[in-house]
Amino acid sequence: MKTRKLIRTAAAVIAMMAGYAQAAVVTVWDVTDTAVFVPASVTPSCPGASCPVLSAGNTSLRWGTSTGAGQSGLDIGNPPGAVAVPLGALTATIDVTHLNHPILDTTLSTVDILATLQLTPNTPPGLPGLPPGDILFKVKFLETPNDGNGAGICADGGAVGTGINSAGCADIFVIDNEAANFSFWYDTDGPGSEDPVLYSVSFFEMTSGFNFLPTAACLAATGSSAPCRGFETAEFADTTVHFGILIEAVPEPDSMALFGLALASLGWVGRRRRLQK
């Protein structure tokens, strides 16, 4: 009798879950992600020919006096249109390329990258999109001497001629991306009906180049030995880093609690049956 009561209890809990009203989940989002350099953030700001100059709708930045291979620079590559992003699938959006050329005179110190993001449901179709939102990435840059400190040691603490410093000391980027993760609610059937669904959005660098940097590199680029994240780029090379977006639906605590209770009830039923045998 007790076993049958437990079975009925578990069945009731599962029935409660079946009746739990939550809006349909958007399984694919159309994402428009457009990034530009912020003109006011570019330092140093100076009138000389070697000073940092923006072009191409603030997606291209050049600086320094060429020694033969051209100026150093940064280029942003934006997708030509909306990108379909399935839930749980890391999907490429923008990319940033550093042209690490030997130069003289002025070099870049800081620049901000402003990414404007808009999300519109793709599946199911015909639903309104979210208002555009801005995400700011603050970049600190160090153009390093190719031969290091005169004793064969580069700014990142590594030796000239080894690893990332094989062709000369690598340049260092530090990126503050604390605002690159956020969440939002979306209700597919409008207010007053089923509960909205919570979604999380995260950004990742997809080429494994964006990592915690050596303490020496952080100190050289930021003036602080506090942990920092960024990437280093090899001398005499153009290095592209690809950034992607990950969107996930977050289970609501109430539904997870009900699911846990149902599993616990069924587990207890199975245990009672084994003990009775």
Short mmCIF file of the C-alpha atoms (twelve columns), coordinates in Angstrom:
data_MODEL
# 
_entry.id   MODEL 
# 
loop_
_atom_site.group_PDB 
_atom_site.id 
_atom_site.type_symbol 
_atom_site.label_atom_id 
_atom_site.label_alt_id 
_atom_site.label_comp_id 
_atom_site.label_asym_id 
_atom_site.label_seq_id 
_atom_site.Cartn_x 
_atom_site.Cartn_y 
_atom_site.Cartn_z 
_atom_site.pdbx_PDB_model_num 
ATOM 1   C CA . MET A 1   0.000  0.000  0.000   1 
ATOM 2   C CA . LYS A 2   2.774  2.434  0.903   1 
ATOM 3   C CA . THR A 3   4.517  1.706  -2.366  1 
ATOM 4   C CA . ARG A 4   1.369  2.464  -4.338  1 
ATOM 5   C CA . LYS A 5   0.969  5.731  -2.423  1 
ATOM 6   C CA . LEU A 6   4.537  6.716  -3.292  1 
ATOM 7   C CA . ILE A 7   3.904  5.880  -6.935  1 
ATOM 8   C CA . ARG A 8   0.807  8.090  -6.875  1 
ATOM 9   C CA . THR A 9   2.828  10.867 -5.233  1 
ATOM 10  C CA . ALA A 10  5.544  10.657 -7.873  1 
ATOM 11  C CA . ALA A 11  2.925  10.615 -10.609 1 
ATOM 12  C CA . ALA A 12  1.295  13.699 -9.108  1 
ATOM 13  C CA . VAL A 13  4.606  15.549 -9.059  1 
ATOM 14  C CA . ILE A 14  5.261  14.628 -12.693 1 
ATOM 15  C CA . ALA A 15  1.745  15.800 -13.552 1 
ATOM 16  C CA . MET A 16  2.521  19.095 -11.838 1 
ATOM 17  C CA . MET A 17  5.577  19.412 -14.065 1 
ATOM 18  C CA . ALA A 18  3.495  18.658 -17.131 1 
ATOM 19  C CA . GLY A 19  1.132  21.458 -16.142 1 
ATOM 20  C CA . TYR A 20  3.926  23.883 -15.379 1 
ATOM 21  C CA . ALA A 21  3.353  26.782 -17.780 1 
ATOM 22  C CA . GLN A 22  6.412  28.281 -19.389 1 
ATOM 23  C CA . ALA A 23  6.636  30.095 -22.703 1 
ATOM 24  C CA . ALA A 24  8.072  28.281 -25.718 1 
ATOM 25  C CA . VAL A 25  11.845 28.356 -25.943 1 
ATOM 26  C CA . VAL A 26  13.485 30.235 -28.822 1 
ATOM 27  C CA . THR A 27  15.811 27.577 -30.219 1 
ATOM 28  C CA . VAL A 28  17.551 29.733 -32.845 1 
ATOM 29  C CA . TRP A 29  18.329 33.458 -32.629 1 
ATOM 30  C CA . ASP A 30  19.302 35.826 -35.437 1 
ATOM 31  C CA . VAL A 31  22.211 37.891 -34.116 1 
ATOM 32  C CA . THR A 32  23.422 41.150 -35.632 1 
ATOM 33  C CA . ASP A 33  26.789 42.058 -34.131 1 
ATOM 34  C CA . THR A 34  28.505 45.188 -35.471 1 
ATOM 35  C CA . ALA A 35  31.733 46.499 -33.913 1 
ATOM 36  C CA . VAL A 36  33.657 49.740 -34.415 1 
ATOM 37  C CA . PHE A 37  36.578 51.506 -32.794 1 
ATOM 38  C CA . VAL A 38  35.504 54.447 -30.610 1 
ATOM 39  C CA . PRO A 39  37.286 57.549 -31.972 1 
ATOM 40  C CA . ALA A 40  37.469 59.380 -28.632 1 
ATOM 41  C CA . SER A 41  39.159 56.385 -26.993 1 
ATOM 42  C CA . VAL A 42  42.162 56.250 -29.335 1 
ATOM 43  C CA . THR A 43  45.396 57.307 -27.644 1 
ATOM 44  C CA . PRO A 44  47.681 58.967 -28.225 1 
ATOM 45  C CA . SER A 45  45.656 61.660 -29.963 1 
ATOM 46  C CA . CYS A 46  48.072 63.724 -32.039 1 
ATOM 47  C CA . PRO A 47  48.297 65.339 -35.498 1 
ATOM 48  C CA . GLY A 48  51.503 63.700 -36.763 1 
ATOM 49  C CA . ALA A 49  51.641 61.376 -39.771 1 
ATOM 50  C CA . SER A 50  52.623 58.431 -37.551 1 
ATOM 51  C CA . CYS A 51  49.795 58.984 -35.065 1 
ATOM 52  C CA . PRO A 52  46.849 56.516 -34.968 1 
ATOM 53  C CA . VAL A 53  44.324 57.211 -37.742 1 
ATOM 54  C CA . LEU A 54  40.865 55.649 -38.179 1 
ATOM 55  C CA . SER A 55  39.237 54.844 -41.514 1 
ATOM 56  C CA . ALA A 56  36.694 52.513 -43.172 1 
ATOM 57  C CA . GLY A 57  33.828 53.607 -40.944 1 
ATOM 58  C CA . ASN A 58  35.962 53.323 -37.803 1 
ATOM 59  C CA . THR A 59  36.766 49.655 -38.444 1 
ATOM 60  C CA . SER A 60  40.401 50.185 -39.516 1 
ATOM 61  C CA . LEU A 61  43.184 51.750 -37.439 1 
ATOM 62  C CA . ARG A 62  46.773 52.477 -38.544 1 
ATOM 63  C CA . TRP A 63  49.785 53.944 -36.779 1 
ATOM 64  C CA . GLY A 64  53.567 54.333 -36.939 1 
ATOM 65  C CA . THR A 65  56.064 55.074 -39.694 1 
ATOM 66  C CA . SER A 66  56.635 52.094 -41.969 1 
ATOM 67  C CA . THR A 67  60.115 50.586 -42.266 1 
ATOM 68  C CA . GLY A 68  59.138 48.830 -45.482 1 
ATOM 69  C CA . ALA A 69  56.304 46.414 -44.644 1 
ATOM 70  C CA . GLY A 70  53.641 49.062 -44.036 1 
ATOM 71  C CA . GLN A 71  52.169 50.592 -40.881 1 
ATOM 72  C CA . SER A 72  51.003 48.562 -37.937 1 
ATOM 73  C CA . GLY A 73  47.268 48.384 -37.481 1 
ATOM 74  C CA . LEU A 74  44.039 46.823 -36.352 1 
ATOM 75  C CA . ASP A 75  41.088 45.825 -38.544 1 
ATOM 76  C CA . ILE A 76  37.608 44.750 -37.455 1 
ATOM 77  C CA . GLY A 77  35.710 42.277 -39.626 1 
ATOM 78  C CA . ASN A 78  31.932 42.371 -39.161 1 
ATOM 79  C CA . PRO A 79  29.483 39.784 -40.518 1 
ATOM 80  C CA . PRO A 80  27.642 41.016 -43.642 1 
ATOM 81  C CA . GLY A 81  24.283 40.473 -41.965 1 
ATOM 82  C CA . ALA A 82  22.466 38.607 -39.217 1 
ATOM 83  C CA . VAL A 83  23.990 35.305 -38.103 1 
ATOM 84  C CA . ALA A 84  21.747 32.384 -37.100 1 
ATOM 85  C CA . VAL A 85  22.802 31.168 -33.635 1 
ATOM 86  C CA . PRO A 86  21.269 27.882 -32.366 1 
ATOM 87  C CA . LEU A 87  20.966 27.462 -28.600 1 
ATOM 88  C CA . GLY A 88  24.107 25.953 -27.111 1 
ATOM 89  C CA . ALA A 89  26.196 26.385 -30.287 1 
ATOM 90  C CA . LEU A 90  29.205 28.716 -30.134 1 
ATOM 91  C CA . THR A 91  28.870 30.722 -33.358 1 
ATOM 92  C CA . ALA A 92  31.398 33.099 -34.950 1 
ATOM 93  C CA . THR A 93  30.510 36.783 -35.203 1 
ATOM 94  C CA . ILE A 94  33.250 39.421 -35.490 1 
ATOM 95  C CA . ASP A 95  37.004 39.092 -35.941 1 
ATOM 96  C CA . VAL A 96  39.905 41.428 -35.189 1 
ATOM 97  C CA . THR A 97  43.198 41.369 -37.098 1 
ATOM 98  C CA . HIS A 98  46.465 42.877 -35.858 1 
ATOM 99  C CA . LEU A 99  49.031 43.841 -38.480 1 
ATOM 100 C CA . ASN A 100 52.283 43.510 -36.547 1 
ATOM 101 C CA . HIS A 101 54.761 45.329 -38.793 1 
ATOM 102 C CA . PRO A 102 58.082 46.881 -37.770 1 
ATOM 103 C CA . ILE A 103 57.532 50.633 -37.378 1 
ATOM 104 C CA . LEU A 104 59.150 53.766 -36.052 1 
ATOM 105 C CA . ASP A 105 57.772 56.771 -34.160 1 
ATOM 106 C CA . THR A 106 54.279 56.843 -32.620 1 
ATOM 107 C CA . THR A 107 52.440 53.708 -31.553 1 
ATOM 108 C CA . LEU A 108 48.933 52.959 -30.307 1 
ATOM 109 C CA . SER A 109 48.344 52.899 -26.536 1 
ATOM 110 C CA . THR A 110 44.610 52.411 -25.987 1 
ATOM 111 C CA . VAL A 111 41.388 52.007 -27.946 1 
ATOM 112 C CA . ASP A 112 37.844 50.898 -27.129 1 
ATOM 113 C CA . ILE A 113 35.825 48.530 -29.308 1 
ATOM 114 C CA . LEU A 114 32.078 49.138 -29.212 1 
ATOM 115 C CA . ALA A 115 29.941 46.168 -30.257 1 
ATOM 116 C CA . THR A 116 26.252 46.791 -30.949 1 
ATOM 117 C CA . LEU A 117 24.228 43.609 -30.534 1 
ATOM 118 C CA . GLN A 118 20.665 42.872 -31.614 1 
ATOM 119 C CA . LEU A 119 18.874 39.554 -31.082 1 
ATOM 120 C CA . THR A 120 15.752 38.497 -32.992 1 
ATOM 121 C CA . PRO A 121 14.016 35.114 -32.663 1 
ATOM 122 C CA . ASN A 122 14.536 32.927 -35.725 1 
ATOM 123 C CA . THR A 123 12.828 29.746 -34.501 1 
ATOM 124 C CA . PRO A 124 9.943  30.112 -33.839 1 
ATOM 125 C CA . PRO A 125 9.614  32.839 -36.507 1 
ATOM 126 C CA . GLY A 126 7.599  36.038 -36.562 1 
ATOM 127 C CA . LEU A 127 8.419  37.242 -33.051 1 
ATOM 128 C CA . PRO A 128 9.706  40.741 -32.184 1 
ATOM 129 C CA . GLY A 129 13.404 41.269 -31.598 1 
ATOM 130 C CA . LEU A 130 15.080 42.772 -28.576 1 
ATOM 131 C CA . PRO A 131 16.223 46.407 -28.616 1 
ATOM 132 C CA . PRO A 132 19.875 46.858 -29.671 1 
ATOM 133 C CA . GLY A 133 22.409 46.861 -26.850 1 
ATOM 134 C CA . ASP A 134 26.018 48.021 -26.648 1 
ATOM 135 C CA . ILE A 135 28.987 46.148 -25.182 1 
ATOM 136 C CA . LEU A 136 32.296 47.949 -24.647 1 
ATOM 137 C CA . PHE A 137 35.678 46.209 -24.832 1 
ATOM 138 C CA . LYS A 138 38.531 48.330 -23.473 1 
ATOM 139 C CA . VAL A 139 41.890 47.555 -25.102 1 
ATOM 140 C CA . LYS A 140 45.366 48.426 -23.847 1 
ATOM 141 C CA . PHE A 141 48.183 47.846 -26.305 1 
ATOM 142 C CA . LEU A 142 51.948 47.615 -25.967 1 
ATOM 143 C CA . GLU A 143 54.173 47.751 -29.054 1 
ATOM 144 C CA . THR A 144 57.317 46.058 -27.802 1 
ATOM 145 C CA . PRO A 145 60.929 46.547 -28.926 1 
ATOM 146 C CA . ASN A 146 61.794 43.623 -31.181 1 
ATOM 147 C CA . ASP A 147 65.072 42.954 -29.396 1 
ATOM 148 C CA . GLY A 148 63.649 43.105 -25.897 1 
ATOM 149 C CA . ASN A 149 65.285 44.885 -22.998 1 
ATOM 150 C CA . GLY A 150 68.832 44.662 -24.340 1 
ATOM 151 C CA . ALA A 151 69.476 41.468 -22.401 1 
ATOM 152 C CA . GLY A 152 67.377 39.257 -24.665 1 
ATOM 153 C CA . ILE A 153 64.229 39.336 -22.509 1 
ATOM 154 C CA . CYS A 154 60.866 40.480 -23.893 1 
ATOM 155 C CA . ALA A 155 58.142 42.417 -22.092 1 
ATOM 156 C CA . ASP A 156 56.209 39.193 -21.393 1 
ATOM 157 C CA . GLY A 157 59.208 37.740 -19.548 1 
ATOM 158 C CA . GLY A 158 60.087 35.312 -22.349 1 
ATOM 159 C CA . ALA A 159 63.357 35.167 -24.244 1 
ATOM 160 C CA . VAL A 160 63.831 36.691 -27.681 1 
ATOM 161 C CA . GLY A 161 63.838 33.968 -30.334 1 
ATOM 162 C CA . THR A 162 61.617 31.476 -28.512 1 
ATOM 163 C CA . GLY A 163 57.902 30.672 -28.683 1 
ATOM 164 C CA . ILE A 164 55.673 33.627 -29.545 1 
ATOM 165 C CA . ASN A 165 58.844 35.756 -29.511 1 
ATOM 166 C CA . SER A 166 60.597 33.712 -32.213 1 
ATOM 167 C CA . ALA A 167 60.703 36.544 -34.771 1 
ATOM 168 C CA . GLY A 168 61.208 39.252 -32.153 1 
ATOM 169 C CA . CYS A 169 59.262 40.266 -29.077 1 
ATOM 170 C CA . ALA A 170 55.510 39.845 -29.483 1 
ATOM 171 C CA . ASP A 171 53.182 42.801 -29.068 1 
ATOM 172 C CA . ILE A 172 50.700 42.640 -26.186 1 
ATOM 173 C CA . PHE A 173 46.957 43.307 -26.083 1 
ATOM 174 C CA . VAL A 174 45.012 43.422 -22.820 1 
ATOM 175 C CA . ILE A 175 41.216 43.389 -23.142 1 
ATOM 176 C CA . ASP A 176 38.776 44.166 -20.361 1 
ATOM 177 C CA . ASN A 177 35.666 42.153 -21.240 1 
ATOM 178 C CA . GLU A 178 33.892 42.077 -17.887 1 
ATOM 179 C CA . ALA A 179 30.665 43.196 -19.589 1 
ATOM 180 C CA . ALA A 180 30.762 40.396 -22.161 1 
ATOM 181 C CA . ASN A 181 28.358 38.101 -20.289 1 
ATOM 182 C CA . PHE A 182 24.744 38.960 -19.581 1 
ATOM 183 C CA . SER A 183 21.256 37.462 -19.383 1 
ATOM 184 C CA . PHE A 184 17.754 38.473 -20.452 1 
ATOM 185 C CA . TRP A 185 14.141 37.298 -20.241 1 
ATOM 186 C CA . TYR A 186 12.042 36.656 -23.327 1 
ATOM 187 C CA . ASP A 187 8.346  35.742 -23.499 1 
ATOM 188 C CA . THR A 188 7.226  34.188 -26.779 1 
ATOM 189 C CA . ASP A 189 3.508  34.547 -26.027 1 
ATOM 190 C CA . GLY A 190 3.423  38.028 -24.498 1 
ATOM 191 C CA . PRO A 191 2.604  39.176 -20.952 1 
ATOM 192 C CA . GLY A 192 -0.143 37.575 -18.902 1 
ATOM 193 C CA . SER A 193 0.253  34.009 -20.115 1 
ATOM 194 C CA . GLU A 194 3.105  31.515 -19.653 1 
ATOM 195 C CA . ASP A 195 6.200  32.570 -17.755 1 
ATOM 196 C CA . PRO A 196 9.071  34.044 -19.819 1 
ATOM 197 C CA . VAL A 197 12.297 32.099 -20.372 1 
ATOM 198 C CA . LEU A 198 15.667 33.264 -19.065 1 
ATOM 199 C CA . TYR A 199 18.550 33.214 -21.574 1 
ATOM 200 C CA . SER A 200 22.265 33.720 -20.969 1 
ATOM 201 C CA . VAL A 201 24.643 35.263 -23.511 1 
ATOM 202 C CA . SER A 202 28.414 34.798 -23.421 1 
ATOM 203 C CA . PHE A 203 31.232 35.821 -25.745 1 
ATOM 204 C CA . PHE A 204 34.329 33.729 -26.393 1 
ATOM 205 C CA . GLU A 205 37.483 34.000 -28.450 1 
ATOM 206 C CA . MET A 206 37.404 30.959 -30.738 1 
ATOM 207 C CA . THR A 207 41.069 30.535 -31.718 1 
ATOM 208 C CA . SER A 208 42.400 29.882 -28.195 1 
ATOM 209 C CA . GLY A 209 44.570 32.963 -28.380 1 
ATOM 210 C CA . PHE A 210 42.670 34.961 -25.765 1 
ATOM 211 C CA . ASN A 211 44.006 33.824 -22.405 1 
ATOM 212 C CA . PHE A 212 45.360 34.961 -19.082 1 
ATOM 213 C CA . LEU A 213 48.693 36.618 -19.818 1 
ATOM 214 C CA . PRO A 214 51.971 36.239 -17.924 1 
ATOM 215 C CA . THR A 215 52.302 38.597 -14.978 1 
ATOM 216 C CA . ALA A 216 55.208 40.356 -16.707 1 
ATOM 217 C CA . ALA A 217 53.027 41.044 -19.748 1 
ATOM 218 C CA . CYS A 218 50.211 42.462 -17.593 1 
ATOM 219 C CA . LEU A 219 52.638 44.707 -15.751 1 
ATOM 220 C CA . ALA A 220 54.221 45.959 -18.979 1 
ATOM 221 C CA . ALA A 221 50.914 46.688 -20.723 1 
ATOM 222 C CA . THR A 222 48.789 47.983 -17.835 1 
ATOM 223 C CA . GLY A 223 51.241 49.087 -15.158 1 
ATOM 224 C CA . SER A 224 49.719 46.548 -12.765 1 
ATOM 225 C CA . SER A 225 50.684 42.995 -11.889 1 
ATOM 226 C CA . ALA A 226 47.025 42.088 -11.343 1 
ATOM 227 C CA . PRO A 227 45.809 39.169 -13.501 1 
ATOM 228 C CA . CYS A 228 44.759 40.249 -16.984 1 
ATOM 229 C CA . ARG A 229 43.445 38.608 -20.137 1 
ATOM 230 C CA . GLY A 230 44.395 39.292 -23.720 1 
ATOM 231 C CA . PHE A 231 46.637 37.948 -26.449 1 
ATOM 232 C CA . GLU A 232 50.117 38.350 -27.894 1 
ATOM 233 C CA . THR A 233 50.866 38.673 -31.595 1 
ATOM 234 C CA . ALA A 234 54.006 37.516 -33.382 1 
ATOM 235 C CA . GLU A 235 56.278 40.031 -35.082 1 
ATOM 236 C CA . PHE A 236 56.185 40.275 -38.917 1 
ATOM 237 C CA . ALA A 237 52.751 38.603 -38.994 1 
ATOM 238 C CA . ASP A 238 49.059 39.434 -39.346 1 
ATOM 239 C CA . THR A 239 47.163 37.713 -36.529 1 
ATOM 240 C CA . THR A 240 43.372 37.309 -36.621 1 
ATOM 241 C CA . VAL A 241 41.313 36.405 -33.566 1 
ATOM 242 C CA . HIS A 242 37.717 35.261 -34.021 1 
ATOM 243 C CA . PHE A 243 35.040 36.027 -31.465 1 
ATOM 244 C CA . GLY A 244 31.860 33.999 -31.064 1 
ATOM 245 C CA . ILE A 245 28.572 34.177 -29.195 1 
ATOM 246 C CA . LEU A 246 26.936 31.444 -27.109 1 
ATOM 247 C CA . ILE A 247 23.247 31.668 -26.171 1 
ATOM 248 C CA . GLU A 248 21.695 29.212 -23.716 1 
ATOM 249 C CA . ALA A 249 18.298 28.837 -22.059 1 
ATOM 250 C CA . VAL A 250 18.595 28.827 -18.267 1 
ATOM 251 C CA . PRO A 251 16.312 26.344 -16.432 1 
ATOM 252 C CA . GLU A 252 14.076 28.060 -13.910 1 
ATOM 253 C CA . PRO A 253 14.616 27.078 -10.249 1 
ATOM 254 C CA . ASP A 254 10.939 26.117 -9.787  1 
ATOM 255 C CA . SER A 255 10.928 23.669 -12.693 1 
ATOM 256 C CA . MET A 256 14.280 22.215 -11.619 1 
ATOM 257 C CA . ALA A 257 12.968 21.738 -8.079  1 
ATOM 258 C CA . LEU A 258 9.873  19.937 -9.342  1 
ATOM 259 C CA . PHE A 259 11.983 17.745 -11.584 1 
ATOM 260 C CA . GLY A 260 14.257 16.891 -8.666  1 
ATOM 261 C CA . LEU A 261 11.302 16.051 -6.462  1 
ATOM 262 C CA . ALA A 262 9.878  13.756 -9.132  1 
ATOM 263 C CA . LEU A 263 13.175 11.933 -9.530  1 
ATOM 264 C CA . ALA A 264 13.583 11.620 -5.763  1 
ATOM 265 C CA . SER A 265 10.066 10.170 -5.428  1 
ATOM 266 C CA . LEU A 266 10.634 7.615  -8.166  1 
ATOM 267 C CA . GLY A 267 13.999 6.703  -6.688  1 
ATOM 268 C CA . TRP A 268 12.403 6.136  -3.283  1 
ATOM 269 C CA . VAL A 269 9.768  3.897  -4.883  1 
ATOM 270 C CA . GLY A 270 12.479 1.782  -6.493  1 
ATOM 271 C CA . ARG A 271 14.350 1.533  -3.181  1 
ATOM 272 C CA . ARG A 272 11.203 0.464  -1.294  1 
ATOM 273 C CA . ARG A 273 10.555 -2.266 -3.868  1 
ATOM 274 C CA . ARG A 274 14.084 -3.633 -3.502  1 
ATOM 275 C CA . LEU A 275 13.839 -3.641 0.302   1 
ATOM 276 C CA . GLN A 276 10.480 -5.426 0.219   1 
ATOM 277 C CA . LYS A 277 11.995 -8.151 -1.950  1 
# 
